[in-house]
Amino acid sequence: MDLLRMGIIDEGEGAAEKFGDLFGPDFEVRALDPDCLNERQCADQASPHMLLYVCRDHGEIARERIERIRFLWPRTIVILLMPAVQGEDQIREATYIPAHKVVFKPHSRQRIYSIVENYRSLIIASDGQGRGDILLSCLMELAGGMQPELYVAYNRLTPFILSICELLGCDWRSVQRVFTLFLVLLSNMDDQSAGVLMHGAGSKKGIVRDAYNQLRMLADLLAMSEPTEGMGEGLKYVLKRYDGEGLPDDGVSGSDIPGSSRIVRVLLDYNALLQGGKSGAQALSIMRWHKGWYDAEVLGVLANILGEEGRQYTREVYPLGLTPGMVVAEDVYGEVDGKRVKVISRNEVLSEDAVDYLQRHSDDILDITEPIKIVEDTAEEVTV
C-alpha cells in the first residue's frame, strides 16, 4: 500500500516539522494553509487521509475552518489539538467542533502517535472488510466521551493488539472487534459493574455473573449471523482464565479458549494494573505470579513488545530497607554541612559498606529523609 497522506495545519507552534519527523515513515506529510483552502484548490489535489489541526486558542475560527475542511474533504479524519483546558465551558464548546478527535494539552509525542496509529489502522482496514470496524470505533468514541476510563483503555491497548497479533501471526481485526465490543458493552453498565470488570473480578461474583449474562446474550445474537459468529465466540470467553476458571463454566481451558479472548484477557488485566499505579514491569511480574491465569505465549509477546520497560521497574526503599546488590535508579543527594552533595550515582550497585554507611548516617550527617528509588528485575517478587 502507498504511503497515506497527512495534512497539517499549524497556527504557529512549529508542529509541522515535528510531526513530519514523527509520522514521515507512515505518511506523506505536507503543511496546509487553511486560509487558502477552497473548492478549486481542493479539487486539484488528493485529499489527505488524516489532518492534524494545531489550534492556538479555543476560538470560533478553528471551528469554522474545520467545518469547511469537512465539507471539502468529507472522508478526511480530522484530529484537533487544542490548548490546555481551563474549565468545563471549554470542554462543552469543543463538543460543537466537527473534528473526529479533540485532544487538549499536554500533546506528548507518545499520546499523539497512539491516537494517529489507531486511526491509521482503521484507514488501512477501511475497505469493504473494515467498514464494521469503523462503526465499532465510532461507537467507542461516543462511549469514551461518557466514561473516560474506557477510552483510556481503548487508546492504550489498541496499539498492543496490532503488535501482538503481528508477532503471533493472527488476525488483529478479530481481536480488535472482540475488544471494542467488550468495552462498548461495559459503557452500557453502571459504573460499579464496569469498574469491577475493568479492575478484575475480585470477590464480587454476583456482578461478574450478571455481566457474563449480558456477554452471553450479545454473543448469542452475534452467533445468529455467519459474518459475526466468530466475534460472539470470542466475546463469550473474555472473562475466562487460561486454566479454565471463570465463566462460562463449561470445562473449556487452555488453547481451546478462542485466541481473541486470551489476548483481550491479558490486555485488560494489564491495563487494570497500570490504572492501579503499577509500572509495566510490575504489572507483568504480578501477572506471571498468577500461574495458569494467562496464556504464557501472549504474556511473553507482551513482555517482548514492552522491551526494557517490561524487564525492569523501580520501587522506593527507605535507607533501613536497603540491601547489598541493589541498583540505584537515580542520583541520590544528601546534605552535608549545609551543602547539597551527591551521595550515590545512578545505576550504582550498592556494596555492603555503602549500605552500612547510608543506614547509620541517613538521618544525621546525610539528612536523607526521602526513600531511595532502586531498579529491580521482573524476576524479583512483587507485592500483589
GIBELVEN-V948821 format. One record per backbone hydrogen bond with DSSP energy under -1.0 kcal/mol. NH is the residue of the N-H (numbers start at 1). CO is the residue of the C=O. E is the energy in kcal/mol with one decimal. If there is no record, write none. Layout:
BEGIN
[[NH,CO,E] [NH,CO,E]]
END
This chain:
BEGIN
[[4,26,-1.4] [6,28,-2.4] [7,50,-2.6] [8,30,-1.9] [9,52,-2.6] [11,54,-1.7] [19,15,-3.1] [20,16,-1.9] [21,17,-1.9] [22,18,-2.0] [23,19,-2.9] [24,20,-1.1] [26,23,-1.3] [27,23,-2.2] [28,4,-3.6] [30,6,-2.2] [32,8,-3.0] [36,33,-1.6] [42,38,-2.7] [43,39,-1.8] [44,40,-1.2] [49,5,-1.6] [50,5,-1.7] [51,77,-3.0] [52,7,-2.6] [53,79,-2.8] [54,9,-3.2] [55,81,-2.9] [64,60,-2.2] [65,61,-2.6] [66,62,-2.5] [67,63,-2.2] [68,64,-1.8] [69,65,-2.6] [70,66,-2.8] [71,67,-1.6] [72,68,-2.6] [73,69,-3.2] [76,73,-1.8] [77,49,-2.3] [79,51,-3.0] [80,101,-3.2] [81,53,-3.1] [82,103,-3.0] [91,87,-1.2] [92,88,-2.5] [93,89,-2.5] [94,90,-1.9] [96,93,-1.5] [97,94,-1.4] [99,97,-1.6] [100,78,-1.7] [101,78,-1.5] [103,80,-3.2] [112,108,-2.5] [113,109,-2.7] [114,110,-2.2] [115,111,-2.0] [116,112,-2.7] [117,113,-2.7] [118,114,-1.9] [119,115,-1.9] [120,116,-2.7] [121,117,-2.2] [122,118,-1.3] [123,119,-2.3] [124,120,-2.5] [125,121,-1.4] [126,123,-1.5] [130,127,-1.2] [134,130,-1.7] [135,131,-1.9] [136,132,-2.3] [137,133,-2.4] [138,134,-2.3] [139,135,-2.1] [140,136,-2.2] [141,137,-2.2] [142,138,-2.0] [143,139,-2.5] [144,140,-2.8] [145,141,-1.1] [147,143,-2.1] [150,147,-1.2] [151,147,-1.2] [152,148,-2.6] [153,149,-2.0] [154,150,-2.3] [155,151,-2.6] [156,152,-2.5] [157,153,-2.5] [158,154,-1.7] [161,157,-2.0] [162,158,-1.8] [163,159,-2.1] [164,160,-3.2] [165,161,-2.4] [166,162,-1.7] [167,163,-2.0] [168,164,-2.3] [169,165,-1.3] [170,165,-1.9] [175,171,-1.2] [176,172,-2.9] [177,173,-2.3] [178,174,-1.8] [179,175,-2.6] [180,176,-2.6] [181,177,-2.7] [182,178,-2.2] [183,179,-2.0] [184,180,-2.7] [185,181,-2.4] [186,182,-2.1] [187,183,-1.8] [188,185,-1.2] [189,186,-1.9] [194,190,-2.5] [195,191,-2.5] [196,192,-2.3] [197,193,-2.0] [198,194,-2.0] [199,195,-2.1] [204,201,-1.4] [205,203,-2.0] [208,204,-1.7] [209,205,-2.7] [210,206,-2.2] [211,207,-2.4] [212,208,-2.5] [213,209,-2.2] [214,210,-1.5] [215,211,-2.4] [216,212,-3.3] [217,213,-2.0] [218,214,-2.2] [219,215,-2.9] [220,216,-2.6] [221,217,-1.8] [222,218,-2.4] [223,219,-2.2] [225,222,-1.4] [232,228,-1.7] [233,229,-1.7] [234,230,-2.1] [235,231,-2.4] [236,232,-2.0] [238,235,-1.3] [240,237,-1.4] [241,245,-2.9] [242,293,-2.5] [243,292,-1.2] [244,241,-1.7] [250,248,-1.8] [254,242,-3.5] [256,253,-1.8] [257,254,-1.8] [262,258,-1.9] [263,259,-2.2] [264,260,-2.3] [265,261,-2.4] [266,262,-1.8] [267,263,-2.2] [268,264,-2.7] [269,265,-1.9] [270,266,-2.1] [271,267,-2.5] [272,268,-2.1] [273,269,-1.9] [274,270,-1.9] [275,271,-2.7] [276,272,-1.2] [277,274,-1.9] [278,273,-2.3] [283,279,-2.7] [284,280,-2.1] [285,281,-2.4] [286,282,-2.5] [287,283,-2.2] [288,284,-2.4] [289,285,-1.6] [290,286,-1.0] [291,289,-1.7] [293,290,-1.8] [299,295,-2.3] [300,296,-2.4] [301,297,-2.2] [302,298,-2.3] [303,299,-2.0] [304,300,-2.0] [305,301,-2.2] [306,302,-2.2] [307,303,-1.3] [309,306,-1.4] [310,307,-1.1] [312,308,-1.8] [313,376,-2.4] [315,374,-1.9] [317,372,-2.7] [321,318,-2.6] [322,319,-1.6] [325,350,-3.0] [326,323,-1.6] [328,348,-2.3] [329,373,-2.7] [332,344,-2.6] [334,341,-2.6] [335,366,-3.9] [336,339,-2.8] [339,336,-1.9] [341,334,-2.7] [343,332,-3.1] [344,332,-1.5] [347,328,-3.0] [348,345,-1.8] [350,326,-3.0] [355,351,-2.4] [356,352,-2.5] [357,353,-2.5] [358,354,-2.5] [359,355,-2.4] [360,356,-1.8] [361,357,-1.9] [362,358,-1.4] [366,361,-2.5] [368,362,-4.2] [372,317,-3.2] [374,315,-2.7] [375,327,-3.0] [376,313,-2.9] [378,311,-2.2] [380,377,-2.1]]
END
